[in-house]
């Protein structure tokens, strides 16, 4: 996807504060943090949203979740964090590249909004 913000970040066309990268997953700091720790974790493969996932993406999504767990531990959030993926504009998705928000560093309340 040539005009996708997160694809451009993954390809390093747009700079970001990268906190983790491997061949398939990238994590970086959110530019508008909603908690003391707020990272975005994306697959490098362009997938517009959860609704676009196929069975072929199962391992990739598992890698994203394992990355979230690893980052939560590294960032001192292992006692509590939230992993969120908004799906569709009604849920607040504004960048249509599958991504997960890793939030923590403070008490998180429910319902979130």
Buried (B, 14 or more C-beta within 10 A) or exposed (E): EEEBBBBBBBEEEEEBEBBBBEEBBBBBEBEEEBBEBBBBBBBBBBBBBBEEBEEEBEEBBEBBEEBBBEBBEEBEBEEEBBBBBBBEEEEEBEBBBBBBBBBBBEEBEEEEE
